[in-house]
C-alpha cells in the first residue's frame, strides 16, 4: 500500500471530509521529546483501508478538519498503546481522538500472551515482520528519508486487519463489552490525569516527610510544574524529584544553605535558587489547614501479608482467564481497599473496578478482606 504525503492545509481539509464518512481509521504519530516538556508533533499517520496518509505538521497550521475527525463519535480511531499519542495530540492539537480501539489492550484481553508491542502483535497475528529500525530517528529533520516514511506507514498499515481479528477473538470470549468499557475509561482516566497534573504524591519517599516539610515539597512541585510548562523544559532539567525531596527535608533558609544541597547544578542555583528559598519561607505563613494531608506510610508486615493474599487471588483469576494480572487490578486501588479494611473502615470499591471487574475483581477481594478482618 503506497503512502500519500499530505503537506498542505487544503489537502488535509479535503481528505478529512472523506475520513468523516468512514466507520474507522487507523492512527499513529511520530514525535520528539528530548529536551522539551511538551512533545513536538513530527508526523501523523492515518490508514483508512484504501490509502495510508502521512500528514506533515511542519507544513500545516490549520488543524480544524482533523480535529473534527478526531472528535467524531461516528469514526472509530484505532491505535496501539495510545497514551503517548494522547499526549502528543492533546498538547499540539488540543484534542484527543475518541472513540478509540487500543489494539494492545485488545490483545491482552483476548489472551494472546500478555502485553505486546506493535511489532510482536503483527508477527503474532499476521506473521509479518515489521522493521523498527527508525524508532529513534530525528523526525523533525526534513526531508524524511524513504526508510523513515516506510517505517511510519507500517505503523498503521496493519491495524485495521488486526482489529478485525481481535474483535473476532474478543467476541468469541464474550469480552468485547469489557474491552469497550476499558477503552472509554482509559480516555477518561487520561484526561483526569491531565487536570490533576504531577503531584507531590508521586515523589519517592514523600510519605516520610512531616507536615511542614510535606507542604514545602507540595509547593515546590507545584512551582516546578508551572515553570516547566512556561519554559517548555522537562522536570529533570529544572530540578529532579530527589533534589526537591532533599530541599523539603532540610529546609534551607538562604542561598548559602541551598548551595550545600548535593547534586543541585550551579546554573539551577543561580537561576532558580532564590525562587525556591522564597517558596520555603512563604510556607511558614501558610495556615495548617492549607497543608496537604499526610500520606500513608508503607504497609506494615501484617498488612503486607494481607496484600500478598490479595495478589494471589488476582493472579489465580488472571491465570483462569489467561490475561495479565495487571489487566484485572493494579496495585494502587488494591492497596487503598486494603488500608480501609485493615483499619476497620467500610470498604469503598474503586471506580476502576466498576463494570465487568465488579464480579471478577471487586467482590472476591471484598470477601477475602472481610474474612481476613475476622
HELIX and SHEET records of a PDB file:
HELIX    1   1 UNK A    9  UNK A   19  1                                  11    
HELIX    2   2 UNK A   64  UNK A   71  1                                   8    
HELIX    3   3 UNK A   83  UNK A   93  1                                  11    
HELIX    4   4 UNK A  103  UNK A  109  1                                   7    
HELIX    5   5 UNK A  118  UNK A  126  1                                   9    
HELIX    6   6 UNK A  146  UNK A  157  1                                  12    
HELIX    7   7 UNK A  159  UNK A  172  1                                  14    
HELIX    8   8 UNK A  176  UNK A  196  1                                  21    
HELIX    9   9 UNK A  200  UNK A  202  5                                   3    
HELIX   10  10 UNK A  206  UNK A  208  5                                   3    
HELIX   11  11 UNK A  211  UNK A  231  1                                  21    
HELIX   12  12 UNK A  235  UNK A  238  1                                   4    
HELIX   13  13 UNK A  241  UNK A  250  1                                  10    
HELIX   14  14 UNK A  255  UNK A  258  1                                   4    
HELIX   15  15 UNK A  266  UNK A  282  1                                  17    
HELIX   16  16 UNK A  283  UNK A  285  5                                   3    
HELIX   17  17 UNK A  288  UNK A  290  5                                   3    
HELIX   18  18 UNK A  301  UNK A  321  1                                  21    
HELIX   19  19 UNK A  325  UNK A  328  1                                   4    
HELIX   20  20 UNK A  331  UNK A  342  1                                  12    
HELIX   21  21 UNK A  351  UNK A  353  5                                   3    
HELIX   22  22 UNK A  357  UNK A  357  1                                   1    
HELIX   23  23 UNK A  358  UNK A  362  3                                   5    
HELIX   24  24 UNK A  363  UNK A  373  1                                  11    
SHEET    1   A 6 UNK A   3  UNK A   6  0                                        
SHEET    2   A 6 UNK A  52  UNK A  55  1                                        
SHEET    3   A 6 UNK A  40  UNK A  47 -1                                        
SHEET    4   A 6 UNK A  24  UNK A  32 -1                                        
SHEET    5   A 6 UNK A  76  UNK A  79  1                                        
SHEET    6   A 6 UNK A 100  UNK A 102  1                                        
END                                                                             
